[in-house]
Amino acid sequence: MREFRRHIWAVAFFALITGSVAPAQIFTSSSVSTEATTPVQHGSSIIELDDGSLLVSWYAGRSEAGRDSRILLRRSTTGGANWEPTQTVVVPGECATESWFSNKSVGNTVLFQDTENVVWLFYAAVQFGGWSGAHIDYKTSRDRGRTWSESHRLTDKLGDLPRSKPIALGSDDIFLPLSHSALRKYCGAMRLEVSDGKIAKKVLSPIAGKEYSHPTFVALDSNRVLALLRARRRDGKVQGAFFDVSNNTWSKPQVTNLLNPNSAIDAVRFDGGQILLAYNDNARYRNPLSIAISDDGINFRKLRDIENEPGQEFFYPSLIRARDGTFYLTYTWHYCSIIKCIHFDAKWLGLNLVSDQ
């Protein structure tokens, strides 16, 4: 018996040092908005900063687009395991420096850190009525979100809304997804030329068609960007369009094989150029919240569900891939009661890592 045990231990030790024992999957979950006391917690965004810490923003209030709505921020230096105290970044009734009017309400938040390490916070700023009376405002931070500038106005049209994270087209070129929800509905991007936390130039690049909203962007190469689009009605499907950077033009949207119940989506690039998409795998309801993968941005294969509790809704995902190759996802949980954050790896998704060469 002793000889047998010694043999087993020897085999296990050899497997360990040779790397033939597969590492455990990564999956952890935390609630980001536990310090907030209002009924609605919604419209989150997550980024990994240059120092490796996580930053999450969202808006909170008694109701969606309520007058008491404010934008909150929380940081984690331990991969989402522990969150620092909640910080209020935009207060109710705040006014952009370029505006005569205070905001009635605020909504969807979007975080981005540029190549000069300036952190940008874009958000919906409602002046009149509901979301069709919103502009996009923004603030900047030069100390990783500890302190923030005054509010500035990005767009002048009523009905402009941000939703998903921007991508960088160059060292001073931010490509921000947006939707327009007033009389003439469309979606697309605002291309921003930035320097030292200031916007030198902005160019709107709309995507043809009123049936889509809330695009999410993935850079396929130096000259091509994929936009995946939310349907504006239930029983719709996710659409895909391609942006030619050098010509500043969009292709005509193409239908994908993924259902969409008029709910937001988010995507990131995976190894080898594949695209991971967080979405609701249902034609009518925001449940389940799922992850799918695609080689071309049009044809997807579902990997697994993130949440699928009956009778609940899970929506508005914000998905990033960290420098260590793992993923973080924030989303609205249980009818806007909590902002949840999960941390997972490719093995948990059932994928094998491939070198991205």
Helices and strands as residue ranges (DSSP letters): H 2-18, E 27-31, E 40-48, E 54-61, E 70-76, E 87-90, E 105-113, E 119-126, G 131-133, E 134-141, E 152-153, E 160-162, E 167-170, E 173-180, E 186-195, E 198-207, E 212-221, E 224-231, E 236-244, E 249-250, E 254-260, E 266-269, G 271-273, E 275-280, E 289-294, E 300-307, E 314-321, E 327-333, E 338-344, H 346-349
